[in-house]
Amino acid sequence: METIQHIVLPLIIISILLYVVWNLLRKVEKLEDSIEEQDEVLDSVEASVQKALDRMKTLDRLGSFEADDESGFVFREIQTALDKLNNEINPNA
């Protein structure tokens, strides 16, 4: 009777531990996939913001929009918003 307990009890414990490890591994892999997807989205947004900043600077190469009172206000607000977004996405920029 004791030999059965010495064999069965460790097998049950090992089985439970294996299930716990497998379950945790599965959850970690899901989280890693989610992080990779979020990194791709952030990279895409960063590229879009950079394109928008570059395009704004190209369009206003003479500074005429920025110097104008009405369109200059909108231009500066858009540029400020894009700069803030760019700094949040890429703080080292």
DSSP file (Angstrom, degrees, kcal/mol; ACC not computed):
  #  RESIDUE AA STRUCTURE BP1 BP2  ACC     N-H-->O    O-->H-N    N-H-->O    O-->H-N    TCO  KAPPA ALPHA  PHI   PSI    X-CA   Y-CA   Z-CA
    1    1 A M     >        0   0    0      0, 0.0     4,-1.7     0, 0.0     5,-0.1   0.000 360.0 360.0 360.0 -41.0    0.0    0.0    0.0
    2    2 A E  H  >  +     0   0    0      1,-0.2     4,-2.1     2,-0.2     5,-0.2   0.857 360.0  56.4 -68.2 -33.1    2.8    2.4    0.9
    3    3 A T  H  > S+     0   0    0      2,-0.2     4,-1.0     1,-0.2    -1,-0.2   0.857 104.7  52.8 -67.5 -33.3    4.6    1.7   -2.4
    4    4 A I  H  > S+     0   0    0      2,-0.2     4,-3.6     1,-0.2     3,-0.4   0.918 110.0  48.0 -66.0 -43.0    1.5    2.7   -4.3
    5    5 A Q  H  X S+     0   0    0     -4,-1.7     4,-1.3     1,-0.2    -2,-0.2   0.869 109.7  53.0 -64.5 -36.1    1.4    6.0   -2.4
    6    6 A H  H  < S+     0   0    0     -4,-2.1    -1,-0.2     1,-0.1    -2,-0.2   0.721 120.1  33.9 -72.2 -20.2    5.1    6.5   -3.1
    7    7 A I  H  X S+     0   0    0     -4,-1.0     4,-1.4    -3,-0.4    -2,-0.2   0.849 121.0  43.1 -99.0 -46.5    4.5    6.0   -6.8
    8    8 A V  H  X S+     0   0    0     -4,-3.6     4,-2.5     2,-0.2     5,-0.2   0.914 109.6  54.2 -72.4 -45.1    1.0    7.5   -7.4
    9    9 A L  H  X S+     0   0    0     -4,-1.3     4,-2.4    -5,-0.4     5,-0.2   0.925 110.4  45.3 -61.0 -47.8    1.3   10.7   -5.3
   10   10 A P  H  > S+     0   0    0      0, 0.0     4,-2.8     0, 0.0    -1,-0.2   0.885 112.3  53.2 -63.1 -35.2    4.5   11.9   -7.0
   11   11 A L  H  X S+     0   0    0     -4,-1.4     4,-2.3     2,-0.2    -2,-0.2   0.903 110.0  47.5 -64.6 -40.4    3.0   11.1  -10.4
   12   12 A I  H  X S+     0   0    0     -4,-2.5     4,-2.4     2,-0.2    -1,-0.2   0.927 113.5  47.6 -65.3 -44.2   -0.1   13.2   -9.6
   13   13 A I  H  X S+     0   0    0     -4,-2.4     4,-2.5    -5,-0.2    -2,-0.2   0.919 112.6  48.6 -63.7 -43.8    2.0   16.1   -8.4
   14   14 A I  H  X S+     0   0    0     -4,-2.8     4,-2.5     2,-0.2    -1,-0.2   0.897 110.9  51.5 -62.8 -40.7    4.2   16.0  -11.4
   15   15 A S  H  X S+     0   0    0     -4,-2.3     4,-2.2     2,-0.2    -2,-0.2   0.922 110.8  47.5 -62.8 -44.5    1.2   15.9  -13.7
   16   16 A I  H  X S+     0   0    0     -4,-2.4     4,-2.3     1,-0.2    -2,-0.2   0.925 112.6  49.1 -63.0 -44.6   -0.3   18.9  -12.0
   17   17 A L  H  X S+     0   0    0     -4,-2.5     4,-2.4     1,-0.2    -2,-0.2   0.890 109.7  51.7 -64.0 -39.4    3.0   20.8  -12.2
   18   18 A L  H  X S+     0   0    0     -4,-2.5     4,-2.5     2,-0.2    -1,-0.2   0.906 109.7  49.6 -63.0 -41.3    3.4   20.0  -15.9
   19   19 A Y  H  X S+     0   0    0     -4,-2.2     4,-2.6     2,-0.2    -2,-0.2   0.918 110.6  50.2 -63.2 -43.1   -0.1   21.2  -16.6
   20   20 A V  H  X S+     0   0    0     -4,-2.3     4,-2.5     2,-0.2    -2,-0.2   0.928 112.3  46.8 -61.7 -45.9    0.6   24.5  -14.7
   21   21 A V  H  X S+     0   0    0     -4,-2.4     4,-2.4     2,-0.2    -2,-0.2   0.924 113.2  48.8 -63.2 -44.7    3.8   25.0  -16.7
   22   22 A W  H  X S+     0   0    0     -4,-2.5     4,-2.1     2,-0.2    -2,-0.2   0.912 112.1  49.0 -61.1 -43.6    2.1   24.3  -20.0
   23   23 A N  H  X S+     0   0    0     -4,-2.6     4,-1.9     1,-0.2    -2,-0.2   0.914 112.4  47.4 -64.6 -43.8   -0.8   26.6  -19.2
   24   24 A L  H  X S+     0   0    0     -4,-2.5     4,-2.3     1,-0.2    -1,-0.2   0.890 110.2  52.8 -65.7 -38.8    1.6   29.5  -18.2
   25   25 A L  H  X S+     0   0    0     -4,-2.4     4,-2.2     1,-0.2    -1,-0.2   0.908 107.9  51.4 -61.7 -42.5    3.7   29.0  -21.3
   26   26 A R  H  X S+     0   0    0     -4,-2.1     4,-1.7     1,-0.2    -1,-0.2   0.905 110.8  48.1 -60.9 -42.8    0.6   29.2  -23.5
   27   27 A K  H  X S+     0   0    0     -4,-1.9     4,-2.1     1,-0.2    -2,-0.2   0.889 110.2  51.3 -67.5 -39.5   -0.4   32.5  -21.8
   28   28 A V  H  X S+     0   0    0     -4,-2.3     4,-2.4     1,-0.2    -1,-0.2   0.896 108.2  52.2 -64.7 -40.0    3.1   34.0  -22.1
   29   29 A E  H  X S+     0   0    0     -4,-2.2     4,-2.1     2,-0.2    -1,-0.2   0.882 108.4  51.2 -64.6 -37.7    3.1   33.2  -25.8
   30   30 A K  H  X S+     0   0    0     -4,-1.7     4,-2.2     2,-0.2    -2,-0.2   0.926 110.8  48.5 -62.9 -44.4   -0.2   34.9  -26.3
   31   31 A L  H  X S+     0   0    0     -4,-2.1     4,-2.3     1,-0.2    -2,-0.2   0.889 109.4  52.3 -63.9 -39.7    1.1   38.0  -24.5
   32   32 A E  H  X S+     0   0    0     -4,-2.4     4,-2.2     2,-0.2    -1,-0.2   0.907 109.3  49.8 -62.7 -41.4    4.3   38.0  -26.6
   33   33 A D  H  X S+     0   0    0     -4,-2.1     4,-2.1     1,-0.2    -2,-0.2   0.908 110.4  50.6 -62.6 -41.5    2.2   37.9  -29.8
   34   34 A S  H  X S+     0   0    0     -4,-2.2     4,-2.2     1,-0.2    -2,-0.2   0.896 109.5  50.3 -63.4 -41.0    0.1   40.8  -28.5
   35   35 A I  H  X S+     0   0    0     -4,-2.3     4,-2.3     2,-0.2    -1,-0.2   0.896 108.8  52.0 -64.9 -40.8    3.2   42.8  -27.8
   36   36 A E  H  X S+     0   0    0     -4,-2.2     4,-2.0     2,-0.2    -1,-0.2   0.906 109.7  49.4 -62.2 -41.7    4.5   42.2  -31.3
   37   37 A E  H  X S+     0   0    0     -4,-2.1     4,-2.1     1,-0.2    -2,-0.2   0.910 111.0  49.4 -63.5 -42.3    1.3   43.4  -32.8
   38   38 A Q  H  X S+     0   0    0     -4,-2.2     4,-2.6     1,-0.2    -2,-0.2   0.875 108.6  53.3 -66.0 -36.6    1.3   46.5  -30.7
   39   39 A D  H  X S+     0   0    0     -4,-2.3     4,-2.4     2,-0.2    -1,-0.2   0.902 108.3  50.4 -63.3 -40.3    4.9   47.2  -31.7
   40   40 A E  H  X S+     0   0    0     -4,-2.0     4,-2.1     2,-0.2    -2,-0.2   0.908 110.9  48.8 -64.1 -41.4    3.9   46.9  -35.4
   41   41 A V  H  X S+     0   0    0     -4,-2.1     4,-2.6     2,-0.2     5,-0.2   0.929 111.8  48.9 -64.1 -45.1    1.1   49.4  -34.9
   42   42 A L  H  X S+     0   0    0     -4,-2.6     4,-2.7     1,-0.2    -2,-0.2   0.893 110.4  50.9 -62.7 -39.6    3.3   51.9  -33.1
   43   43 A D  H  X S+     0   0    0     -4,-2.4     4,-2.2     2,-0.2    -1,-0.2   0.904 111.1  48.9 -63.2 -40.0    5.9   51.6  -35.8
   44   44 A S  H  X S+     0   0    0     -4,-2.1     4,-2.2     2,-0.2    -2,-0.2   0.917 112.5  47.1 -65.0 -43.7    3.2   52.3  -38.4
   45   45 A V  H  X S+     0   0    0     -4,-2.6     4,-2.7     2,-0.2     5,-0.2   0.903 110.8  52.7 -65.2 -40.9    1.9   55.3  -36.5
   46   46 A E  H  X S+     0   0    0     -4,-2.7     4,-2.4     1,-0.2    -2,-0.2   0.921 109.7  48.3 -60.7 -43.5    5.4   56.6  -36.0
   47   47 A A  H  X S+     0   0    0     -4,-2.2     4,-2.4     2,-0.2    -1,-0.2   0.893 111.8  50.1 -63.9 -39.6    6.0   56.4  -39.8
   48   48 A S  H  X S+     0   0    0     -4,-2.2     4,-2.5     2,-0.2    -2,-0.2   0.915 111.2  47.8 -65.6 -42.8    2.7   58.1  -40.5
   49   49 A V  H  X S+     0   0    0     -4,-2.7     4,-2.6     2,-0.2    -2,-0.2   0.917 112.3  49.4 -64.2 -42.9    3.5   61.0  -38.1
   50   50 A Q  H  X S+     0   0    0     -4,-2.4     4,-2.6    -5,-0.2    -2,-0.2   0.906 111.0  49.7 -63.6 -40.9    6.9   61.4  -39.5
   51   51 A K  H  X S+     0   0    0     -4,-2.4     4,-2.8     2,-0.2    -1,-0.2   0.914 111.0  50.0 -62.3 -42.4    5.5   61.5  -43.1
   52   52 A A  H  X S+     0   0    0     -4,-2.5     4,-2.5     2,-0.2    -2,-0.2   0.916 111.7  47.7 -64.0 -43.0    2.9   64.1  -42.0
   53   53 A L  H  X S+     0   0    0     -4,-2.6     4,-2.3     2,-0.2    -2,-0.2   0.933 114.1  46.6 -62.4 -45.5    5.6   66.3  -40.4
   54   54 A D  H  X S+     0   0    0     -4,-2.6     4,-2.2     1,-0.2    -2,-0.2   0.901 112.8  49.7 -63.4 -41.0    7.9   66.0  -43.4
   55   55 A R  H  X S+     0   0    0     -4,-2.8     4,-2.7     2,-0.2    -1,-0.2   0.902 109.9  50.8 -65.9 -40.9    4.9   66.7  -45.8
   56   56 A M  H  X S+     0   0    0     -4,-2.5     4,-1.8     1,-0.2    -1,-0.2   0.919 111.7  47.4 -62.4 -42.7    3.9   69.8  -43.7
   57   57 A K  H  < S+     0   0    0     -4,-2.3    -1,-0.2     1,-0.2    -2,-0.2   0.872 112.6  50.0 -67.1 -35.7    7.5   71.1  -43.8
   58   58 A T  H >< S+     0   0    0     -4,-2.2     3,-1.2     1,-0.2    -2,-0.2   0.916 110.7  48.9 -67.6 -43.0    7.7   70.5  -47.6
   59   59 A L  H 3< S+     0   0    0     -4,-2.7     3,-0.3     1,-0.3    -2,-0.2   0.845 116.6  42.7 -65.5 -32.7    4.4   72.2  -48.3
   60   60 A D  T >< S+     0   0    0     -4,-1.8     3,-0.9    -5,-0.2    -1,-0.3  -0.213  71.2 135.3-106.6  42.5    5.5   75.2  -46.2
   61   61 A R  T <  S+     0   0    0     -3,-1.2    -1,-0.2     1,-0.3    -2,-0.1   0.787  77.7  44.5 -63.4 -26.9    9.0   75.4  -47.5
   62   62 A L  T 3  S-     0   0    0     -3,-0.3    -1,-0.3    -4,-0.1    -2,-0.1   0.584 109.2-122.8 -92.0 -11.0    8.7   79.2  -47.9
   63   63 A G  S <> S+     0   0    0     -3,-0.9     4,-1.8    -6,-0.2     5,-0.1   0.638  70.9 130.7  81.5  14.3    7.0   79.7  -44.5
   64   64 A S  H  > S+     0   0    0      2,-0.2     4,-1.3     1,-0.2     8,-0.1   0.878  71.3  46.4 -72.2 -37.2    4.0   81.4  -46.0
   65   65 A F  H  4 S+     0   0    0      1,-0.2    10,-0.2     2,-0.2    -1,-0.2   0.926 114.2  47.7 -68.1 -43.1    1.4   79.3  -44.2
   66   66 A E  H  4 S+     0   0    0      1,-0.2    -2,-0.2    -6,-0.1    -1,-0.2   0.842 112.2  49.8 -68.0 -32.5    3.2   79.6  -40.9
   67   67 A A  H  < S+     0   0    0     -4,-1.8    -1,-0.2     4,-0.0    -2,-0.2   0.772  90.6  93.8 -78.4 -26.4    3.5   83.4  -41.3
   68   68 A D  S  X S-     0   0    0     -4,-1.3     4,-0.9    -3,-0.2     5,-0.2  -0.387  76.3-132.9 -68.7 145.1   -0.1   84.0  -42.2
   69   69 A D  H  > S+     0   0    0      3,-0.2     4,-1.3     2,-0.2    -1,-0.1   0.966  97.3  29.9 -65.4 -55.3   -2.4   84.9  -39.2
   70   70 A E  H  > S+     0   0    0      2,-0.2     4,-1.4     1,-0.2     3,-0.2   0.967 130.3  34.6 -74.5 -53.9   -5.3   82.6  -39.8
   71   71 A S  H  > S+     0   0    0      1,-0.2     4,-2.8     2,-0.2    -1,-0.2   0.799 113.5  62.3 -72.9 -25.6   -3.7   79.6  -41.5
   72   72 A G  H  X S+     0   0    0     -4,-0.9     4,-2.7     2,-0.2    -1,-0.2   0.881 101.3  51.7 -64.7 -38.0   -0.5   80.1  -39.4
   73   73 A F  H  X S+     0   0    0     -4,-1.3     4,-2.3     2,-0.2    -1,-0.2   0.944 113.6  43.3 -62.7 -47.9   -2.5   79.4  -36.2
   74   74 A V  H  X S+     0   0    0     -4,-1.4     4,-2.7     2,-0.2     5,-0.2   0.912 113.4  52.7 -64.0 -42.6   -3.9   76.2  -37.7
   75   75 A F  H  X S+     0   0    0     -4,-2.8     4,-2.6   -10,-0.2    -2,-0.2   0.933 111.2  45.8 -58.7 -47.7   -0.5   75.3  -39.1
   76   76 A R  H  X S+     0   0    0     -4,-2.7     4,-2.7     2,-0.2    -1,-0.2   0.880 112.4  51.1 -65.8 -37.8    1.2   75.8  -35.7
   77   77 A E  H  X S+     0   0    0     -4,-2.3     4,-2.5     2,-0.2    -2,-0.2   0.918 112.5  45.6 -65.2 -43.3   -1.5   73.8  -33.9
   78   78 A I  H  X S+     0   0    0     -4,-2.7     4,-2.6     2,-0.2     5,-0.2   0.926 114.2  48.9 -65.0 -43.3   -1.2   70.9  -36.2
   79   79 A Q  H  X S+     0   0    0     -4,-2.6     4,-2.4    -5,-0.2    -2,-0.2   0.900 111.6  49.5 -64.3 -40.0    2.6   71.0  -36.0
   80   80 A T  H  X S+     0   0    0     -4,-2.7     4,-2.5     2,-0.2    -1,-0.2   0.920 111.8  48.5 -63.7 -43.8    2.4   71.1  -32.2
   81   81 A A  H  X S+     0   0    0     -4,-2.5     4,-2.4     1,-0.2    -2,-0.2   0.915 113.2  47.2 -63.5 -42.9    0.0   68.2  -32.1
   82   82 A L  H  X S+     0   0    0     -4,-2.6     4,-2.5     2,-0.2    -1,-0.2   0.887 111.7  50.8 -66.9 -38.3    2.2   66.2  -34.5
   83   83 A D  H  X S+     0   0    0     -4,-2.4     4,-2.4    -5,-0.2    -2,-0.2   0.919 111.0  48.3 -64.3 -43.1    5.3   67.0  -32.5
   84   84 A K  H  X S+     0   0    0     -4,-2.5     4,-2.1     2,-0.2    -2,-0.2   0.928 113.5  47.2 -61.9 -45.1    3.7   65.9  -29.2
   85   85 A L  H  X S+     0   0    0     -4,-2.4     4,-2.3     1,-0.2     5,-0.2   0.906 111.8  50.6 -63.2 -41.2    2.5   62.7  -30.8
   86   86 A N  H  X S+     0   0    0     -4,-2.5     4,-2.9     1,-0.2    -1,-0.2   0.891 110.4  49.6 -64.1 -39.6    5.9   62.1  -32.2
   87   87 A N  H  < S+     0   0    0     -4,-2.4    -1,-0.2     2,-0.2    -2,-0.2   0.846 111.3  49.2 -68.9 -33.6    7.6   62.7  -28.8
   88   88 A E  H  < S+     0   0    0     -4,-2.1    -2,-0.2    -5,-0.2    -1,-0.2   0.894 117.5  40.4 -71.3 -39.0    5.1   60.3  -27.1
   89   89 A I  H  < S+     0   0    0     -4,-2.3    -2,-0.2     1,-0.3    -3,-0.2   0.926 133.2  20.8 -74.7 -44.9    5.8   57.6  -29.7
   90   90 A N    ><  +     0   0    0     -4,-2.9     3,-1.8    -5,-0.2    -1,-0.3  -0.765  65.4 176.5-128.4  84.4    9.5   58.1  -30.0
   91   91 A P  T 3  S+     0   0    0      0, 0.0    -1,-0.1     0, 0.0    -4,-0.1   0.703  79.8  59.3 -65.5 -19.1   10.9   59.9  -27.0
   92   92 A N  T 3         0   0    0      1,-0.2    -5,-0.1    -5,-0.0    -2,-0.0   0.502 360.0 360.0 -86.3  -3.6   14.5   59.6  -28.2
   93   93 A A    <         0   0    0     -3,-1.8    -1,-0.2    -7,-0.2    -6,-0.1   0.503 360.0 360.0 -74.1 360.0   13.7   61.6  -31.4
